[in-house]
Amino acid sequence: MQKAPSVARSVLLALSLLSACAAADATSDAVATSGTSTPRRSMGPAVPGTAAAYLSGLFAAAQGDNDFAAQQFIRALNSDPTNAVIRQQAFLASLLSGRTDALRLAQMMPDDQIAQLLLADADVTAGRWEAAETRFAGLPRSGLTQLLQPMLLAWAQAGQGRTDVALATLSAAPEAQRFHAVYALHGAMIADFGKRTADAARLYRVAATEFGGTNLQLARQLASWQTRQGYPAEAKDTIAGLLESNPEFAIAGQSLEAAIGEKQVRNPADGIAEAYLTLAGALRNQERVAYAPVLLQLALNLRPDLTAARLLVAELQEARTRSDLAQRVLAPVLATDPLAPMVRLRQAAIADRLGNNAEALRILDKLAKDLPDRPEVPTMQGDLLRQKKHFAEAVAAYDRAIALLPQPPTKGSWGLYYYRGIALDRAKQWSRAEADLLLALELQPDQPFVLNYLAYSWTEQGRNFPRAREMIERAVQLRPNDGEITDSLGWVLLRQGDVAGSIKYLERAVELEPEDATITGHLGDAYWAAGRKLEAQFQWRRALNLKPEAEDVPKLQAKLHDAGDTAQP
């Protein structure tokens, strides 16, 4: 099968908020005692009349609709006000949906860590820094707060003007060795805020050295510091390093550079929001997605303009197939935000996923006018048009994108040539398509999708059988559990007369992709070639029931008719 998956472009970013030095240690023991976990002892609603609301809340929460879930849990709690489980569910849903009920409920939950964080944040917002420090200090030094507590305490102390104490808190933290880079970065920001220039310079150097790679938080903070200290060239190099190591940020490169001197942490409350974002990024990298949304909401409560947090929330919502909620969380981002180009690109992808292709293309047209020199925009336009089978228009969009690439093309450009090759093939321009596919293969010689597509195409054309077989066998080695690539090998073997070998791989492909009409039809062809006619007819009939491509329907019907299946036209 000619595999044409969607390349994971920048719109599906995984924000590089932390390097491995921090994320690798955010393991299960760090979150095991979090107050956000569901109690092991089942304590559902005990009062008649609350069950329906409670169950509705559970269902809504599972679907990611936290606002409706909060309404239902609060309704259940009003009927059963002493039920601790319902109260916790109502609190979490209210927190995640931004409802003011969360603060009221938190005051009833003295033993819940997340509730205490929210109450401390309320103190922060009100400028009650001593009260906030007391709450942060009272958190248990285990579980989720084990990693957060030193940063939260330090920022609360910084809010009181106690810069020396704050820096000492971070340097003496039990986790300081494992999280040295993270604590160094927050120490640098605290020293920067406290006008401790020498300490800030030293700690920024430590953070830059000890992080496992350049990430968004580090790069923006460091570049801002370098610019404000009179080193604009070094600041530009820092942003350039971010873009080089994280290409998903490239579309925002110009706006990030334009805002290079802006102070990223304007006050200690911003610093606390950054701390929540830091740990949320680590938990996301560790796939602790149940906890990351809570931390991100705490960050956004303190700093609604923290766009990196909004992007990460949107990613988590999309992972739960709640594109509508992802779109909602990105809506407040202003056009003047340095990360706005990334947001607009993501919004276009979400609009298309929601079935609004016209809106997606409208967003991209506007973005293309604003950023005429960026290839990411026409690239996505090409992707959307290709997926809608507007192949000639997709080719034109890809042409515009490729014209914006540096020449000669780099290894990272293989995907663009690959997708233009697919669009050209479907637009009946095989000579250009073949040239693009060969160039993509030259840029990435072991790219399994390119190997697969080109080998399958040659096989369909009856050309280059030996090389096609060699290429598809290599693709299967690289992706042994990919049903579509395994199907291609089976199909190549069938076309070359190896019927027994083709059946082996096609049966495996059907196991891997049991709902794929094309693969099922190919297995029927192989059975027919082997003389297993009843099995062949069964697979062809099954393929017809699996919603095949429109052009494949008459082909399957004709095979069944020729095989003597009178039930088919």
Secondary structure, DSSP 8 states (H G I E B T S, - for coil): ---------GGG-----S-HHHHTT--HHHHTT-TTS--SS-----STT-HHHHHHHHHHHHTT-HHHHHHHHHHHHHHSTT-HHHHHHHHHHHHHHT-THHHHHHTT-TT-HHHHHHHHHHHHHTT-HHHHHHHHHTS-SSTTHHHHHHHHHHHHHHHTT-HHHHHHHHHT-TTTTTTHHHHHHHHHHHHHHTT-HHHHHHHHHHHHHHSSS--HHHHHHHHHHHHHTT-HHHHHHHHHHHHHH-GGGGGGHHHHHHTTTS-S--SHHHHHHHHHHHHHHHHHHTT-TTTHHHHHHHHHHH-TT-HHHHHHHHHHHHHTT-HHHHHHHHTT--TTSTTHHHHHHHHHHHHHHTT-HHHHHHHHHHHHHH-TT-THHHHHHHHHHHHTT-HHHHHHHHHHHHHTS-SS--GGGHHHHHHHHHHHHHTT-HHHHHHHHHHHHHHSTT-HHHHHHHHHHHHHHT--HHHHHHHHHHHHHH-TT-HHHHHHHHHHHHHTT-HHHHHHHHHHHHHH-TT-HHHHHHHHHHHHHTT-HHHHHHHHHHHHTT---GGGHHHHHHHHHHTT-TT--
